Amino acid sequence: MLCGISGEAPQEPVASKKSGIIYEKRLIEQYINEHGTEPNGEALTVEDLLPITTSRIPRPRPPTLTSIPALLATFQNEWDNLALETYNLREQLARTREELATALYQHDAAVRVIARLTKERDEARDSLSKITVTDGAANGDGMVVDSVEALPEDLAAQVDSVHQSLSKGRKKRSVPEGWVSSDQVSSFETTTTNALPVPRATALDVEGTYAVAGGLNGDAAIYSVEADNVERTIAVGEPVTDTLWAGSKVFFATSQGNVKVYEGGNEVGTLSEHAGPASALSLHPSGDLLASVGTDKSIVFYHLETMKRVSRAYADASLTTCAFHPDGHLFAAGTVTGDIKLYMTKNLEQAVVFKLGAPVQALVFSENGFMLAATAKGQTSVTIFDLRKEGDAAVSKVLETGGSVQSLAWDYTGQFLATGGATGITVQQYTKSSKKWSEPLRNSVAAVAVRWGELGQKLVSLNGEGVVTVLGVKE
């Protein structure tokens, strides 16, 4: 007979009533006192132990530890304790291994679930970006959407009011006093340059005497044109695809599909309505509506007072750039398929389509209200469309700039159209009296974006390395 704990022949054997296993009495009693169970996990008490009587010669109890028998008994007790501890450790090790195996299995299962959900999310985003549910228009020219969210009635009424007010005032508007002249533009030269902390720069906007620039590294900076210094840096944290200044707020469109809002250098909001990169921004003349377009083919209007989406629709191709008409009743969006789509701002119903023939790089409305300038990716020309005409007849002029064009900017008077690209900046002038075009300025300052400064007296440009260059008349 061997003890179920120590594996040795017991000196005082007992048997469990429940399992029938034989133990050394002192070992099993010690185990019961500590655990209240049998080593196999079954509940057991001391009363459940049956002593097993064997014929043996009883040993006298050792008087002291100085005798060899007493030392042997002490060693035996120590060995028993060691055997019991070893058994407990082996039991705990077995349980720990089971728990570890279970935890590892659960972790592996969780990782697989996360990977599956991530894949499904990416597939859903990709599917959304390729959605082409038809509108049901008989001629197929309607906007391809499953639903169009028109502006609420109060905002639609505001759009009408702004349109009527601005269109009437435009006909009577004269050139502001002190506005730049053709002779001054022709004498423009570099007045200041400054390297902004915006590597891989992509976007620029100007408000008064300040400019904001953003880049693909997620950095942005506020630059004082008058003081020629960086007023503030902004960590957008996401690649910037476009930027826009609206009053005291600065907006950044990002490749993560967000439109981030900053005021006083602090982020005050994030508009997340695109399933893919947000590619461009535009501000309505009322100053109350902001538009964003994205590669997910969506057009989204936001109410700046509530910072909420108020209108949305989908085109039939990824959108690259956009602009509101200066009267606010029309909204233009360029596509990767080379179409320029014009929509009614109130309900986003498609009004007309102009063909450019290649992915639209930039477009801008003239302040005269009836001209639209646009250029395609990689093209060295700028096409001028007449909004009063349709089809091929709408192309009123094709301006050659001598290099690829990445940015367009029309001045407030509608006389001067600035172009910027890798080979330099040009200014194209439209003379209303003669209805002819001329080129008063061409230089070699590389630019990914150009904007007019106050009174047209300065032309602010930004290149891909984050260097801002200000052109003007040197005093």
Summary of the structure (lengths in Angstrom):
residues: 475
radius of gyration: 40.0
end to end distance: 113.4
largest distance: 135.4
contacts: 1531
relative contact order: 0.09
helix: 23%
strand: 39%
